[in-house]
């Protein structure tokens, strides 16, 4: 297991080259007897970011991948229809970065940039490349247009342009399947950003450990007569705590991406709370930190603390969630159905008297036990979905219980499925009392 050992130098550590193997896409095209694969999106589209490693503009561009009938079963060509002003960046990130030390493309798939028709819609540009390169190289009968594979998430307007050009559009899971199993270079990025996330958690815990209530505190709340905690002479709020976390993330070369979720008391039962709430003694303080690294990969870690608790609901909930986390992790290994991990966590929470199938807004366990993490914060596989865990999957394990009138408890780690079990990509200690690590 890797320790949290994050330091400012992590941003400069040597990482393995980040490259995407496009052969599975070519094989999917061949297997479907199709002519091409097309993806359309912008820099925020996870599929396109993964396939191209191009961190381009916030307006749509397109990728077209076609088999190469002259270079054997696994050869092909990939064309990125980039905006003209981004050509140099696209050449660097999509073309040059995919070459090995000998100057050859690492997966045998040739890559090129095209900037023709930059005023046209990205779907229209993609259709032109398909028409230029596919050359009817599928099993369509005479008079039919070629079959083109695309992710199910392709924008509707792009799909319309492709279909108007007489292409038969068919969705494929090939990209989602490829994204789900991480390469060593991807794990490098995930581990790096997860270390930054736990460093942010350490800062939050330190602030909570240093906070307290003074006799001079006179503030009251309609929600509770208990005064808020004070830190450095001022009331401690979720926003103040969030800023402390985000400063650490920035110092370690990652962006908070608006994903530093901190709730206190009832707002800790809100799964995505990013508002400003006073933090009071005796309440659960739930911190879910999910930064994004410079290559687009996310971290994800959650801990829950209580300052000056009375050992009531929050203690029982914490013990239950910690037991559910252990039960879930005990099931993580290749070949295990993903649903089994969720089922074990839910069963453990039920054994402690919490509803394992609560709906949103109700008291109990209201979400799945985990999800994949990569260039999207939520991607495959889902621990509540179909399929089995495979070596290379990176998933969160995050059981939690909530009561909208009291608060919430969640514990979350990022886990790599290995040949013989799992690895925590960065460890962080457990303990409901900040500054008092559990053994």
C-alpha positions as CSV (number, residue, x, y, z in Angstrom):
1,X,0.0,0.0,0.0
2,X,1.3,3.5,-0.8
3,X,1.5,6.1,1.9
4,X,0.2,9.6,1.7
5,X,3.7,11.1,1.6
6,X,2.7,13.9,-0.7
7,X,5.0,16.9,-1.0
8,X,5.3,20.0,-3.1
9,X,7.8,18.2,-5.4
10,X,5.1,15.7,-6.5
11,X,4.1,18.1,-9.3
12,X,7.6,17.7,-10.8
13,X,8.1,13.9,-10.3
14,X,8.9,11.8,-13.3
15,X,5.8,10.2,-14.7
16,X,5.6,7.6,-17.4
17,X,4.4,8.9,-20.8
18,X,0.7,9.2,-21.0
19,X,-0.5,7.6,-24.2
20,X,-3.8,6.1,-25.3
21,X,-3.8,2.8,-27.2
22,X,-6.2,3.3,-30.1
23,X,-6.0,-0.4,-31.2
24,X,-9.2,-1.3,-29.3
25,X,-11.1,1.3,-31.2
26,X,-9.8,0.0,-34.5
27,X,-10.7,-3.5,-33.4
28,X,-14.2,-2.3,-32.5
29,X,-14.7,-0.8,-35.9
30,X,-13.5,-4.0,-37.6
31,X,-15.6,-6.1,-35.3
32,X,-18.8,-4.1,-36.1
33,X,-18.0,-4.3,-39.9
34,X,-18.0,-0.5,-39.7
35,X,-16.1,2.1,-41.7
36,X,-15.0,4.5,-38.9
37,X,-15.2,5.6,-35.4
38,X,-16.1,9.3,-34.6
39,X,-16.0,11.2,-31.3
40,X,-17.1,14.8,-31.0
41,X,-16.7,17.1,-28.0
42,X,-14.6,19.8,-26.3
43,X,-11.9,19.8,-23.6
44,X,-14.5,18.8,-21.0
45,X,-15.5,15.7,-22.8
46,X,-13.9,12.7,-21.0
47,X,-14.0,10.3,-24.0
48,X,-12.3,12.8,-26.3
49,X,-9.7,13.9,-23.7
50,X,-8.9,10.2,-23.1
51,X,-8.6,9.3,-26.8
52,X,-6.6,12.3,-27.9
53,X,-4.7,13.5,-24.8
54,X,-5.4,16.9,-26.4
55,X,-6.5,19.6,-23.9
56,X,-8.0,21.8,-26.5
57,X,-10.6,24.6,-26.5
58,X,-14.0,24.8,-25.0
59,X,-15.7,24.5,-28.4
60,X,-16.3,21.2,-30.2
61,X,-13.7,19.4,-32.3
62,X,-13.7,15.8,-33.6
63,X,-11.7,12.6,-33.8
64,X,-12.0,10.1,-36.6
65,X,-10.4,6.7,-36.4
66,X,-10.4,4.3,-39.4
67,X,-8.9,0.9,-40.0
68,X,-6.0,0.7,-42.4
69,X,-6.7,-2.1,-44.9
70,X,-3.2,-2.0,-46.1
71,X,-1.3,-2.5,-42.8
72,X,-2.7,-5.6,-41.4
73,X,-5.4,-6.4,-38.9
74,X,-4.4,-3.8,-36.2
75,X,-3.3,-0.8,-38.2
76,X,-5.3,2.3,-38.7
77,X,-5.4,6.1,-38.9
78,X,-6.6,8.7,-36.5
79,X,-7.4,12.2,-37.6
80,X,-8.0,15.1,-35.1
81,X,-10.1,17.9,-36.6
82,X,-8.7,20.7,-34.5
83,X,-9.3,24.4,-34.5
84,X,-6.6,26.1,-36.6
85,X,-5.3,28.3,-33.7
86,X,-4.7,25.1,-31.7
87,X,-2.7,23.2,-34.4
88,X,0.7,23.4,-32.7
89,X,-0.7,22.3,-29.4
90,X,-2.6,19.4,-31.1
91,X,0.5,18.4,-33.0
92,X,2.4,18.3,-29.7
93,X,-0.2,16.6,-27.6
94,X,-1.9,14.3,-30.0
95,X,0.8,13.4,-32.6
96,X,4.3,13.9,-31.2
97,X,3.4,12.6,-27.7
98,X,2.2,9.3,-29.3
99,X,5.5,8.5,-30.8
100,X,8.0,6.2,-29.2
101,X,11.8,6.8,-29.0
102,X,12.2,5.5,-32.5
103,X,9.7,8.0,-33.9
104,X,7.1,5.4,-34.5
105,X,3.5,5.6,-33.2
106,X,3.5,3.5,-30.1
107,X,0.3,1.5,-31.0
108,X,0.8,1.4,-34.8
109,X,-2.1,3.9,-35.4
110,X,-1.0,6.8,-37.5
111,X,-2.1,10.2,-36.2
112,X,-2.5,13.5,-38.1
113,X,-4.1,16.9,-37.6
114,X,-6.5,18.5,-40.0
115,X,-7.6,22.1,-39.9
116,X,-9.7,22.3,-43.1
117,X,-13.2,23.7,-42.8
118,X,-12.6,25.3,-39.4
119,X,-15.8,27.4,-39.8
120,X,-17.9,24.2,-40.2
121,X,-19.5,22.3,-37.4
122,X,-17.3,19.6,-35.9
123,X,-19.8,16.9,-36.9
124,X,-19.7,18.2,-40.5
125,X,-15.9,18.2,-40.5
126,X,-15.9,14.6,-39.1
127,X,-18.3,13.5,-41.8
128,X,-15.9,14.9,-44.4
129,X,-13.0,12.9,-43.0
130,X,-15.1,9.7,-42.9
131,X,-16.0,10.3,-46.6
132,X,-12.3,10.9,-47.4
133,X,-10.8,8.0,-45.6
134,X,-13.4,5.2,-45.1
135,X,-13.7,4.5,-48.9
136,X,-16.7,2.3,-48.3
137,X,-14.5,-0.1,-46.3
138,X,-17.4,-1.8,-44.5
139,X,-20.0,-4.4,-45.4
140,X,-22.7,-2.0,-46.4
141,X,-24.7,-3.1,-49.4
142,X,-24.6,-1.0,-52.5
143,X,-26.5,2.2,-52.0
144,X,-26.2,2.2,-48.3
145,X,-24.1,4.6,-46.4
146,X,-21.2,3.4,-44.2
147,X,-21.6,2.4,-40.6
148,X,-19.9,4.8,-38.2
149,X,-19.4,3.9,-34.5
150,X,-19.6,6.6,-31.9
151,X,-19.9,6.9,-28.1
152,X,-23.5,7.0,-26.9
153,X,-22.7,10.5,-25.5
154,X,-22.0,12.0,-28.9
155,X,-23.7,15.4,-29.1
156,X,-27.0,15.3,-30.9
157,X,-26.1,18.1,-33.4
158,X,-22.9,16.2,-34.4
159,X,-24.9,13.0,-34.9
160,X,-27.3,14.9,-37.2
161,X,-24.5,16.1,-39.4
162,X,-23.0,12.6,-39.6
163,X,-26.4,11.1,-40.5
164,X,-27.1,13.8,-43.1
165,X,-23.9,12.8,-44.8
166,X,-25.5,9.3,-45.3
167,X,-23.6,7.6,-42.4
168,X,-25.4,5.0,-40.3
169,X,-24.5,5.9,-36.7
170,X,-24.2,3.1,-34.2
171,X,-23.2,3.5,-30.5
172,X,-20.3,1.6,-29.0
173,X,-19.0,0.9,-25.5
174,X,-15.4,0.5,-26.8
175,X,-14.2,3.8,-25.3
176,X,-15.9,3.2,-21.9
177,X,-14.4,-0.3,-21.8
178,X,-10.9,1.0,-22.6
179,X,-11.2,3.9,-20.1
180,X,-12.2,1.5,-17.3
181,X,-8.8,-0.3,-17.1
182,X,-6.0,2.0,-16.3
183,X,-2.5,1.8,-17.6
184,X,0.5,2.2,-15.3
185,X,0.9,5.8,-16.7
186,X,-2.7,6.6,-15.8
187,X,-2.2,5.1,-12.3
188,X,0.8,7.4,-11.9
189,X,-1.5,10.4,-12.4
190,X,-4.2,9.1,-10.2
191,X,-1.8,8.3,-7.4
192,X,-0.2,11.8,-7.7
193,X,-3.5,13.7,-7.5
194,X,-4.8,11.4,-4.7
195,X,-1.7,12.3,-2.6
196,X,-2.6,16.0,-3.1
197,X,-6.2,15.2,-2.0
198,X,-5.1,13.6,1.2
199,X,-2.7,16.5,1.9
200,X,-5.7,18.8,1.6
201,X,-7.6,16.5,4.0
202,X,-4.7,16.7,6.5
203,X,-4.9,20.5,6.4
204,X,-8.7,20.4,7.1
205,X,-8.2,18.0,10.0
206,X,-5.5,20.3,11.5
207,X,-7.8,23.3,11.3
208,X,-10.6,21.4,13.0
209,X,-8.2,20.1,15.7
210,X,-7.1,23.7,16.4
211,X,-10.6,25.1,16.6
212,X,-12.7,25.5,19.7
213,X,-15.4,27.5,21.4
214,X,-14.4,30.5,23.6
215,X,-16.3,32.3,26.3
216,X,-16.4,35.4,24.1
217,X,-18.5,33.6,21.4
218,X,-22.0,35.1,21.5
219,X,-23.4,34.1,18.1
220,X,-26.5,32.0,18.0
221,X,-28.3,30.2,15.3
222,X,-31.9,29.4,14.5
223,X,-30.8,25.9,13.8
224,X,-29.0,25.3,17.0
225,X,-28.2,27.2,20.2
226,X,-24.6,25.9,20.2
227,X,-22.2,28.6,19.0
228,X,-20.0,27.9,16.0
229,X,-16.4,26.8,16.5
230,X,-13.8,29.5,16.3
231,X,-10.5,29.3,14.5
232,X,-7.8,32.1,14.5
233,X,-10.3,34.4,16.3
234,X,-13.2,34.0,13.8
235,X,-16.1,31.7,13.4
236,X,-15.2,28.6,11.5
237,X,-17.4,27.9,8.5
238,X,-17.4,25.3,5.7
239,X,-16.3,28.0,3.3
240,X,-13.3,29.0,5.5
241,X,-12.3,25.4,5.8
242,X,-12.8,24.8,2.0
243,X,-10.4,27.7,1.3
244,X,-7.7,26.2,3.5
245,X,-8.0,22.9,1.6
246,X,-8.0,24.5,-1.8
247,X,-4.8,26.4,-1.0
248,X,-3.0,23.1,-0.3
249,X,-4.3,21.6,-3.5
250,X,-3.1,24.6,-5.5
251,X,0.3,24.4,-3.9
252,X,0.6,20.8,-5.0
253,X,-0.2,21.5,-8.6
254,X,-3.8,20.4,-8.8
255,X,-7.1,22.2,-9.2
256,X,-10.0,21.9,-6.8
257,X,-12.3,22.0,-9.9
258,X,-15.2,23.1,-7.6
259,X,-15.2,19.7,-6.0
260,X,-14.2,20.4,-2.4
261,X,-17.5,19.3,-0.8
262,X,-17.7,20.2,2.9
263,X,-20.9,20.0,4.9
264,X,-21.6,20.4,8.6
265,X,-24.5,19.2,10.6
266,X,-27.6,18.8,8.3
267,X,-25.6,20.0,5.3
268,X,-23.3,17.0,5.7
269,X,-26.3,14.9,4.5
270,X,-26.1,16.8,1.2
271,X,-23.9,14.7,-1.0
272,X,-22.6,17.7,-3.0
273,X,-22.7,20.7,-0.5
274,X,-20.4,23.6,-1.6
275,X,-22.2,26.3,0.3
276,X,-21.2,28.2,3.5
277,X,-22.4,26.9,6.8
278,X,-21.2,27.4,10.4
279,X,-19.4,24.5,11.9
280,X,-20.5,23.7,15.4
281,X,-19.3,21.3,18.1
282,X,-20.9,17.9,18.2
283,X,-21.8,18.0,14.5
284,X,-20.5,15.8,11.8
285,X,-18.2,17.6,9.4
286,X,-18.0,15.7,6.1
287,X,-15.2,16.5,3.7
288,X,-15.2,15.1,0.2
289,X,-12.1,16.3,-1.7
290,X,-11.9,15.5,-5.5
291,X,-9.2,17.6,-7.2
292,X,-8.2,17.3,-10.8
293,X,-4.5,17.0,-11.9
294,X,-2.9,18.8,-14.9
295,X,-3.4,15.7,-17.1
296,X,-7.1,15.6,-16.4
297,X,-7.1,12.8,-13.8
298,X,-9.1,13.1,-10.5
299,X,-8.5,12.2,-7.0
300,X,-11.3,11.4,-4.5
301,X,-11.1,11.0,-0.7
302,X,-13.7,11.5,2.0
303,X,-13.4,11.7,5.8
304,X,-15.8,12.7,8.5
305,X,-14.9,14.4,11.8
306,X,-16.7,15.6,14.9
307,X,-15.3,18.2,17.3
308,X,-16.4,17.8,20.9
309,X,-19.0,15.1,20.1
310,X,-21.2,13.4,22.7
311,X,-21.0,9.8,21.2
312,X,-24.5,9.7,20.0
313,X,-25.8,9.2,16.4
314,X,-22.6,10.3,14.9
315,X,-20.5,7.8,16.7
316,X,-22.8,4.9,15.9
317,X,-22.9,6.0,12.3
318,X,-19.1,6.3,12.1
319,X,-18.6,2.8,13.5
320,X,-21.1,1.4,11.0
321,X,-19.6,3.1,8.0
322,X,-16.0,2.1,9.0
323,X,-17.2,-1.5,9.2
324,X,-19.0,-1.3,5.9
325,X,-15.8,0.1,4.3
326,X,-13.8,-2.9,5.5
327,X,-16.5,-5.3,4.4
328,X,-16.5,-3.8,0.9
329,X,-12.7,-3.8,0.6
330,X,-12.6,-7.5,1.6
331,X,-14.4,-8.3,-1.6
332,X,-12.2,-6.3,-4.0
333,X,-10.2,-8.5,-6.3
334,X,-10.3,-9.4,-10.0
335,X,-13.3,-11.5,-11.1
336,X,-15.6,-10.4,-8.3
337,X,-19.0,-9.0,-9.5
338,X,-19.0,-5.3,-8.8
339,X,-22.5,-5.6,-7.2
340,X,-21.0,-7.9,-4.6
341,X,-18.9,-5.0,-3.2
342,X,-21.9,-2.8,-2.8
343,X,-24.0,-5.7,-1.4
344,X,-21.5,-6.4,1.4
345,X,-21.3,-2.7,2.4
346,X,-25.1,-2.4,2.4
347,X,-25.5,-5.6,4.5
348,X,-23.0,-4.3,7.1
349,X,-24.8,-1.0,7.4
350,X,-28.1,-2.9,7.8
351,X,-26.6,-4.9,10.6
352,X,-26.0,-1.7,12.5
353,X,-29.6,-0.6,12.0
354,X,-29.3,1.7,9.1
355,X,-31.6,1.5,6.0
356,X,-29.3,0.2,3.2
357,X,-31.8,1.2,0.5
358,X,-32.8,4.7,1.5
359,X,-34.0,7.1,-1.1
360,X,-32.4,10.6,-1.5
361,X,-33.6,12.8,1.4
362,X,-34.3,9.8,3.6
363,X,-32.3,8.5,6.6
364,X,-29.8,5.8,5.7
365,X,-27.5,4.7,2.8
366,X,-28.6,6.7,-0.2
367,X,-26.0,6.0,-2.9
368,X,-23.8,3.3,-4.4
369,X,-20.6,2.1,-2.7
370,X,-18.4,3.3,-5.4
371,X,-17.6,4.3,-9.0
372,X,-14.7,4.5,-11.4
373,X,-12.4,7.5,-11.5
374,X,-10.2,8.7,-14.3
375,X,-10.4,11.7,-16.6
376,X,-13.9,12.0,-15.3
377,X,-14.7,12.0,-11.7
378,X,-17.5,9.5,-12.3
379,X,-16.9,6.8,-14.9
380,X,-17.0,3.0,-15.2
381,X,-17.1,0.7,-13.5
382,X,-19.9,1.3,-11.0
383,X,-19.9,-0.9,-7.9
384,X,-23.7,-1.0,-8.2
385,X,-23.7,-2.0,-11.8
386,X,-23.2,-5.1,-13.9
387,X,-19.9,-6.7,-14.7
388,X,-16.9,-7.9,-12.8
389,X,-13.9,-6.1,-11.3
390,X,-10.7,-6.4,-13.5
391,X,-7.1,-5.7,-12.9
392,X,-6.5,-2.0,-13.7
393,X,-9.9,-0.8,-12.6
394,X,-9.7,2.2,-10.3
395,X,-12.7,2.7,-8.1
396,X,-13.8,4.6,-5.0
397,X,-15.1,2.7,-2.0
398,X,-17.3,5.1,-0.2
399,X,-20.1,3.8,2.1
400,X,-22.1,6.4,4.0
401,X,-25.1,7.0,6.1
402,X,-27.1,10.2,6.4
403,X,-30.0,11.8,8.3
404,X,-31.2,15.1,6.8
405,X,-32.0,16.4,10.3
406,X,-28.7,15.5,11.9
407,X,-25.8,15.1,9.4
408,X,-23.9,12.5,7.5
409,X,-20.9,10.2,7.7
410,X,-19.0,8.9,4.7
411,X,-15.5,7.4,4.4
412,X,-14.0,7.1,0.9
413,X,-10.7,5.9,-0.6
414,X,-9.4,5.5,-4.1
415,X,-8.6,1.8,-4.9
416,X,-6.6,0.2,-7.7
417,X,-7.7,-3.4,-8.4
418,X,-4.5,-5.5,-8.7
419,X,-3.8,-9.1,-9.7
420,X,-4.1,-10.3,-6.1
421,X,-6.4,-7.8,-4.5
422,X,-6.2,-4.0,-4.3
423,X,-4.0,-1.0,-3.5
424,X,-5.0,2.2,-1.8
425,X,-3.6,4.9,-4.1
426,X,-2.9,7.1,-1.0
427,X,-3.7,6.2,2.6
428,X,-5.1,8.5,5.2
429,X,-5.9,7.6,8.8
430,X,-9.3,7.2,10.4
431,X,-10.7,8.7,13.5
432,X,-13.8,10.7,14.2
433,X,-12.0,13.1,16.5
434,X,-9.7,15.4,14.5
435,X,-6.1,15.2,15.5
436,X,-6.6,11.8,17.2
437,X,-5.7,9.2,14.7
438,X,-7.2,5.8,15.3
439,X,-4.8,2.9,15.6
